[in-house]
């Protein structure tokens, strides 16, 4: 499946979830492959860039969310913040480039329970809030979550002008992943398609991350995120996204 062509028309038929993912604030950090080795699902390998693995702290909005075609009250508009990394499944000459997740935060327990049960994700529910200020020439977005009685946040300031993703750029490497992978057990991986057109990004002017990395993601990630300048930062506009029903990859 390839959905990087903006002209591609995809369908909600057989979709588990359809939603608008909007204003994706992404701080991307280099990490040694060994740090991510315990997280790699069976049948996949890290999708490296110049010999390094990447992890991304991502905050974004879910809007107009439908599960199996139904809008559930109180579960249509909400925030998510996650730490994700980049992997791939090789199939001969072809590759399915995707993402895995170390941690995902949402404000509703029902959302976390469904995702953890069906996709074996790593969700937890925390109090969350966001602010979005859009002016003629600037955009300011901020996502916050409350952990251990303290508000954490990720924030980005950008110019209000959309740019196409340049071939070979960090934006292309980070965003052009259209599969999700989660380990079910020692030899089984849950696989699901994530479909959307090729996104555009805004030119970032500034950013800030104030987060308890150790309690969010584990002490092993602290040296590569806490107080470290990201390898790249961007704000993606997003689009409608379709998440397909999960299948299983069994590795013998």
KEKE-3310 file (N, C-alpha, C; in steps of 0.2 Angstrom, whole numbers, plus 5000, padded with zeros to 4 digits):
npx = (5004:5003:5002:5007:5005:4997:4985:4979:4964:4957:4947:4935:4929:4929:4937:4944:4945:4942:4948:4952:4968:4977:4988:5001:5014:5031:5045:5061:5073:5089:5094:5104:5103:5103:5096:5083:5081:5074:5061:5057:5046:5043:5048:5051:5062:5073:5071:5083:5092:5105:5113:5108:5095:5079:5068:5053:5044:5028:5014:4997:4981:4965:4951:4934:4932:4929:4923:4922:4914:4906:4902:4907:4900:4909:4921:4926:4933:4949:4965:4982:4997:5013:5027:5036:5044:5054:5052:5053:5046:5052:5049:5055:5060:5052:5047:5038:5036:5035:5029:5033:5027:5032:5026:5009:4998:4982:4966:4955:4949:4942:4946:4960:4959:4952:4962:4973:4968:4964:4974:4986:4992:5001:4994:4990:4978:4978:4975:4973:4976:4975:4981:4978:4983:4980:4985:4986:4999:5006:5007:5003:5005:5001:5003:4997:4999:4995:5005:5010:5005:5010:5010:5015:5023:5022:5027:5025:5030:5026:5028:5014:5012:5011:5021:5028:5034:5051:5060:5070:5072:5072:5058:5052:5057:5053:5038:5034:5028:5018:5012:5008:5015:5015:5021:5014:5016:5031:5033:5024:5017:5006:4999:4994:4987:4989:4982:4984:4985:5000:5008:5009:5020:5023:5034:5045:5048:5051:5052:5047:5050:5044:5045:5043:5054:5059:5049:5039:5043:5054:5070:5081:5079:5081:5095:5095:5084:5080:5083:5090:5095:5084:5086:5078:5064:5047:5031:5017:5003:4993:4979:4964:4963:4964:4963:4967:4959:4967:4979:4988:5006:5015:5030:5040)
npy = (4994:5011:5027:5040:5048:5063:5063:5052:5042:5037:5025:5024:5012:4997:5002:5004:5016:5033:5049:5066:5071:5083:5098:5093:5093:5090:5084:5078:5066:5059:5043:5029:5014:5003:5007:5006:4993:4984:4986:4983:4976:4958:4952:4964:4978:4991:5007:5015:5031:5037:5028:5030:5028:5035:5044:5052:5065:5068:5079:5081:5084:5075:5076:5076:5062:5045:5029:5014:5020:5027:5041:5044:5050:5063:5058:5063:5074:5077:5077:5070:5064:5057:5045:5040:5028:5022:5010:4995:4983:4971:4964:4954:4963:4973:4986:4989:5003:5009:5013:5012:5012:5019:5025:5032:5045:5050:5059:5051:5037:5027:5027:5024:5011:5004:5005:4998:4986:4981:4984:4982:4993:5006:5014:5027:5036:5052:5068:5081:5095:5109:5122:5133:5145:5154:5165:5178:5177:5169:5154:5146:5132:5122:5108:5100:5089:5081:5075:5066:5077:5088:5099:5095:5099:5101:5112:5123:5136:5144:5149:5155:5148:5136:5122:5112:5095:5092:5081:5068:5074:5077:5078:5071:5058:5056:5057:5049:5036:5022:5012:5004:4995:4983:4973:4958:4945:4934:4930:4936:4949:4963:4971:4986:4996:5014:5027:5041:5057:5064:5075:5093:5105:5118:5132:5131:5142:5142:5132:5121:5110:5103:5091:5076:5065:5053:5047:5046:5039:5031:5028:5026:5034:5047:5052:5056:5064:5073:5089:5090:5096:5095:5084:5088:5099:5100:5106:5099:5100:5090:5079:5071:5055:5037:5023:5006:4990:4978:4966:4950:4947:4933:4926:4914)
npz = (5000:4996:4999:4997:4986:4983:4975:4977:4979:4993:5003:5016:5018:5027:5036:5053:5060:5057:5055:5057:5058:5065:5065:5069:5080:5080:5087:5084:5087:5087:5091:5098:5089:5098:5110:5106:5103:5112:5110:5097:5086:5082:5066:5060:5057:5062:5054:5048:5047:5040:5047:5060:5072:5075:5086:5089:5098:5098:5096:5094:5086:5087:5077:5072:5074:5070:5074:5067:5059:5067:5077:5093:5107:5116:5112:5100:5098:5103:5111:5107:5113:5109:5109:5097:5085:5071:5060:5049:5038:5029:5013:5002:4988:4992:5004:5019:5026:5043:5059:5077:5094:5109:5119:5122:5124:5129:5133:5137:5145:5138:5125:5126:5131:5121:5110:5116:5118:5105:5097:5104:5109:5117:5126:5138:5149:5153:5161:5149:5138:5126:5116:5102:5092:5078:5067:5054:5049:5058:5067:5083:5093:5106:5116:5131:5146:5161:5173:5187:5195:5189:5175:5159:5143:5125:5113:5098:5087:5072:5055:5046:5033:5021:5016:5003:5006:5005:4993:5000:5013:5031:5034:5025:5028:5041:5040:5030:5032:5033:5040:5055:5069:5081:5095:5099:5105:5108:5095:5086:5078:5078:5064:5055:5043:5039:5032:5022:5012:5005:5017:5020:5027:5040:5041:5054:5068:5082:5097:5111:5124:5138:5148:5158:5155:5159:5167:5158:5147:5150:5158:5150:5138:5142:5141:5127:5124:5135:5138:5126:5110:5097:5082:5071:5069:5066:5060:5055:5044:5043:5039:5034:5040:5038:5048:5046:5050:5061:5057:5058:5059:5059:5064:5061)
capx = (5000:5007:4997:5010:5002:4991:4979:4976:4958:4956:4940:4934:4926:4933:4942:4942:4945:4943:4948:4957:4974:4979:4993:5006:5020:5035:5052:5064:5079:5093:5095:5107:5099:5103:5091:5076:5081:5069:5054:5056:5041:5045:5047:5053:5069:5073:5072:5088:5094:5112:5115:5105:5088:5076:5062:5049:5039:5023:5008:4992:4973:4960:4945:4929:4934:4923:4926:4918:4909:4901:4905:4905:4900:4914:4927:4926:4939:4954:4973:4986:5005:5016:5034:5036:5051:5053:5053:5050:5045:5055:5046:5059:5062:5048:5047:5033:5039:5030:5031:5031:5026:5035:5020:5004:4994:4975:4963:4950:4951:4939:4951:4966:4957:4951:4968:4977:4965:4963:4981:4991:4996:5004:4991:4987:4974:4980:4972:4976:4973:4979:4980:4980:4982:4981:4985:4988:5006:5009:5003:5006:5001:5004:4999:4999:4997:4997:5009:5012:5003:5014:5009:5021:5020:5026:5024:5029:5028:5028:5025:5007:5013:5012:5027:5028:5039:5056:5062:5076:5072:5070:5051:5050:5059:5048:5031:5032:5028:5011:5010:5009:5017:5015:5022:5009:5020:5037:5033:5018:5016:5000:5001:4989:4988:4988:4982:4983:4989:5006:5006:5013:5022:5024:5041:5045:5051:5053:5049:5049:5048:5045:5042:5047:5055:5060:5042:5035:5046:5059:5076:5085:5078:5083:5101:5094:5079:5080:5088:5094:5092:5082:5089:5074:5057:5042:5024:5013:4996:4989:4973:4960:4967:4961:4967:4964:4958:4973:4981:4994:5012:5018:5037:5042)
capy = (5000:5017:5033:5046:5052:5067:5062:5045:5042:5031:5024:5023:5005:4992:5006:5004:5022:5038:5055:5072:5072:5090:5102:5088:5096:5084:5085:5072:5065:5054:5038:5023:5008:4998:5009:5004:4986:4980:4988:4981:4970:4953:4953:4971:4981:4999:5011:5020:5036:5038:5024:5031:5027:5042:5044:5058:5067:5071:5081:5083:5084:5071:5079:5072:5055:5040:5022:5009:5024:5030:5046:5042:5057:5064:5055:5065:5079:5076:5077:5064:5065:5050:5044:5035:5027:5021:5003:4993:4976:4969:4959:4954:4969:4979:4987:4992:5008:5010:5016:5008:5017:5018:5027:5036:5048:5053:5061:5047:5030:5022:5027:5020:5004:5001:5004:4993:4979:4978:4985:4981:4999:5008:5020:5028:5041:5058:5075:5085:5102:5112:5129:5134:5152:5155:5172:5179:5176:5164:5148:5144:5127:5119:5102:5099:5084:5082:5069:5067:5083:5093:5100:5094:5102:5102:5118:5125:5142:5143:5154:5152:5147:5129:5121:5105:5091:5091:5074:5067:5079:5074:5078:5065:5052:5055:5057:5044:5029:5021:5006:5003:4989:4982:4966:4954:4941:4933:4928:4938:4957:4966:4976:4989:5002:5021:5030:5048:5060:5067:5081:5099:5107:5125:5134:5132:5148:5140:5126:5120:5103:5102:5084:5071:5059:5046:5044:5045:5034:5027:5032:5025:5039:5053:5056:5057:5069:5078:5095:5089:5100:5090:5084:5092:5100:5103:5106:5096:5102:5085:5078:5065:5048:5031:5017:5000:4985:4975:4959:4948:4944:4928:4925:4907)
capz = (5000:4995:4999:4997:4981:4986:4971:4978:4983:4998:5005:5023:5019:5031:5041:5060:5063:5052:5059:5055:5062:5063:5068:5072:5082:5080:5089:5081:5090:5085:5096:5096:5088:5104:5114:5104:5102:5116:5107:5090:5085:5078:5059:5058:5059:5062:5048:5050:5043:5041:5052:5067:5074:5077:5090:5089:5102:5094:5099:5088:5087:5083:5075:5068:5074:5069:5075:5064:5056:5072:5081:5100:5111:5121:5110:5093:5097:5108:5110:5108:5113:5109:5107:5091:5082:5064:5058:5042:5037:5022:5009:4996:4986:4994:5011:5022:5031:5048:5066:5083:5099:5116:5124:5119:5130:5127:5138:5138:5146:5134:5119:5128:5132:5114:5107:5119:5117:5098:5093:5108:5109:5124:5128:5145:5150:5158:5159:5144:5136:5121:5114:5095:5090:5071:5064:5047:5047:5063:5071:5089:5095:5113:5119:5138:5149:5168:5175:5194:5198:5185:5168:5154:5137:5119:5109:5092:5084:5065:5050:5043:5026:5020:5011:5002:5009:5000:4993:5004:5019:5037:5034:5021:5031:5047:5039:5024:5035:5032:5043:5062:5071:5089:5097:5102:5109:5105:5087:5083:5077:5075:5058:5052:5038:5041:5025:5021:5007:5007:5021:5020:5034:5041:5043:5062:5071:5088:5100:5118:5127:5145:5150:5163:5150:5163:5169:5152:5142:5153:5159:5144:5133:5145:5138:5120:5123:5140:5137:5120:5104:5092:5075:5067:5072:5061:5062:5049:5044:5044:5035:5036:5041:5039:5051:5045:5055:5062:5055:5062:5056:5063:5063:5063)
cpx = (5004:5001:5000:5008:4996:4985:4976:4969:4957:4949:4940:4931:4932:4938:4939:4941:4946:4943:4952:4962:4977:4984:4998:5013:5025:5042:5055:5071:5083:5094:5099:5102:5098:5097:5084:5076:5076:5062:5053:5052:5044:5044:5049:5060:5069:5074:5077:5089:5101:5115:5112:5097:5085:5070:5059:5044:5034:5017:5003:4985:4970:4954:4941:4930:4928:4926:4920:4912:4904:4905:4902:4905:4906:4921:4928:4932:4943:4961:4976:4993:5008:5024:5034:5043:5049:5056:5051:5050:5047:5051:5049:5062:5058:5049:5041:5035:5034:5033:5029:5030:5029:5029:5016:5000:4988:4972:4957:4952:4948:4944:4957:4964:4956:4957:4972:4974:4965:4970:4987:4996:4998:5001:4990:4983:4977:4976:4976:4972:4977:4977:4982:4978:4984:4980:4986:4995:5010:5004:5007:5002:5005:4999:5002:4996:4999:4999:5012:5012:5007:5011:5015:5018:5025:5023:5029:5026:5031:5025:5019:5008:5015:5017:5026:5034:5045:5058:5069:5077:5070:5062:5049:5051:5054:5041:5029:5032:5020:5008:5012:5010:5018:5016:5016:5012:5027:5038:5028:5018:5009:5002:4994:4991:4986:4988:4980:4987:4995:5005:5011:5015:5023:5032:5041:5050:5054:5049:5051:5046:5049:5041:5047:5048:5056:5054:5038:5037:5051:5066:5081:5085:5080:5089:5100:5088:5079:5085:5092:5091:5090:5086:5085:5067:5053:5035:5020:5006:4991:4983:4968:4964:4963:4965:4963:4963:4965:4973:4987:5000:5015:5025:5039:5049)
cpy = (5006:5023:5039:5051:5056:5066:5056:5046:5036:5030:5022:5016:5001:4996:5005:5011:5027:5045:5060:5072:5079:5093:5097:5092:5090:5086:5078:5072:5059:5049:5032:5018:5003:5000:5007:4996:4982:4981:4986:4975:4964:4954:4960:4973:4988:5001:5016:5025:5038:5034:5025:5030:5034:5040:5051:5059:5070:5073:5083:5082:5079:5075:5075:5065:5050:5033:5017:5014:5028:5035:5045:5049:5057:5061:5057:5070:5078:5076:5070:5067:5058:5051:5039:5034:5023:5014:5001:4985:4974:4963:4958:4961:4975:4980:4990:4996:5010:5013:5011:5014:5015:5020:5032:5039:5051:5054:5056:5040:5025:5022:5023:5012:5000:5000:4999:4986:4976:4979:4983:4987:5000:5014:5021:5035:5046:5064:5078:5091:5104:5119:5130:5141:5153:5162:5172:5176:5171:5159:5146:5138:5124:5113:5101:5092:5084:5075:5070:5074:5089:5093:5100:5097:5101:5108:5120:5132:5142:5148:5151:5152:5139:5127:5113:5101:5090:5084:5074:5071:5074:5073:5072:5058:5051:5054:5052:5037:5028:5015:5007:4996:4988:4975:4964:4949:4939:4932:4931:4946:4959:4972:4979:4995:5008:5025:5037:5051:5062:5074:5086:5101:5115:5126:5135:5138:5146:5134:5126:5113:5104:5096:5080:5065:5053:5043:5043:5039:5029:5030:5031:5030:5046:5056:5058:5062:5074:5083:5094:5093:5094:5090:5088:5093:5103:5102:5104:5098:5096:5084:5073:5059:5043:5026:5011:4995:4981:4968:4957:4945:4939:4926:4918:4906)
cpz = (5000:4995:4999:4991:4983:4981:4972:4982:4987:5000:5013:5024:5022:5035:5048:5062:5057:5056:5055:5060:5060:5068:5072:5073:5083:5081:5088:5084:5088:5092:5094:5095:5094:5109:5112:5103:5106:5114:5100:5089:5081:5070:5056:5060:5059:5055:5049:5045:5045:5047:5059:5067:5076:5081:5089:5095:5098:5098:5093:5090:5083:5083:5071:5068:5074:5070:5072:5061:5060:5076:5088:5104:5116:5118:5102:5093:5104:5106:5110:5109:5113:5108:5103:5088:5075:5062:5051:5042:5029:5019:5002:4994:4989:5002:5013:5028:5036:5054:5071:5088:5106:5121:5120:5125:5126:5133:5141:5139:5141:5127:5121:5129:5125:5111:5110:5118:5110:5095:5097:5109:5116:5126:5136:5145:5155:5156:5154:5142:5130:5120:5107:5093:5082:5069:5057:5045:5052:5065:5077:5092:5101:5115:5126:5141:5156:5170:5182:5196:5195:5178:5164:5148:5131:5115:5103:5090:5077:5061:5047:5035:5025:5015:5010:5005:5003:4999:4997:5011:5025:5037:5030:5025:5037:5045:5034:5027:5036:5035:5051:5064:5079:5090:5101:5107:5105:5098:5083:5083:5074:5070:5056:5048:5041:5034:5025:5015:5010:5011:5019:5027:5034:5043:5050:5063:5078:5091:5107:5120:5134:5148:5154:5158:5154:5165:5163:5148:5144:5153:5154:5139:5136:5141:5130:5119:5128:5139:5131:5114:5099:5085:5070:5071:5066:5064:5055:5050:5045:5038:5038:5035:5042:5042:5050:5051:5055:5059:5059:5058:5061:5060:5065:5064)
residu = (UNK:UNK:UNK:UNK:UNK:UNK:UNK:UNK:UNK:UNK:UNK:UNK:UNK:UNK:UNK:UNK:UNK:UNK:UNK:UNK:UNK:UNK:UNK:UNK:UNK:UNK:UNK:UNK:UNK:UNK:UNK:UNK:UNK:UNK:UNK:UNK:UNK:UNK:UNK:UNK:UNK:UNK:UNK:UNK:UNK:UNK:UNK:UNK:UNK:UNK:UNK:UNK:UNK:UNK:UNK:UNK:UNK:UNK:UNK:UNK:UNK:UNK:UNK:UNK:UNK:UNK:UNK:UNK:UNK:UNK:UNK:UNK:UNK:UNK:UNK:UNK:UNK:UNK:UNK:UNK:UNK:UNK:UNK:UNK:UNK:UNK:UNK:UNK:UNK:UNK:UNK:UNK:UNK:UNK:UNK:UNK:UNK:UNK:UNK:UNK:UNK:UNK:UNK:UNK:UNK:UNK:UNK:UNK:UNK:UNK:UNK:UNK:UNK:UNK:UNK:UNK:UNK:UNK:UNK:UNK:UNK:UNK:UNK:UNK:UNK:UNK:UNK:UNK:UNK:UNK:UNK:UNK:UNK:UNK:UNK:UNK:UNK:UNK:UNK:UNK:UNK:UNK:UNK:UNK:UNK:UNK:UNK:UNK:UNK:UNK:UNK:UNK:UNK:UNK:UNK:UNK:UNK:UNK:UNK:UNK:UNK:UNK:UNK:UNK:UNK:UNK:UNK:UNK:UNK:UNK:UNK:UNK:UNK:UNK:UNK:UNK:UNK:UNK:UNK:UNK:UNK:UNK:UNK:UNK:UNK:UNK:UNK:UNK:UNK:UNK:UNK:UNK:UNK:UNK:UNK:UNK:UNK:UNK:UNK:UNK:UNK:UNK:UNK:UNK:UNK:UNK:UNK:UNK:UNK:UNK:UNK:UNK:UNK:UNK:UNK:UNK:UNK:UNK:UNK:UNK:UNK:UNK:UNK:UNK:UNK:UNK:UNK:UNK:UNK:UNK:UNK:UNK:UNK:UNK:UNK:UNK:UNK:UNK:UNK:UNK:UNK:UNK:UNK:UNK:UNK:UNK:UNK:UNK:UNK:UNK:UNK:UNK)
# end
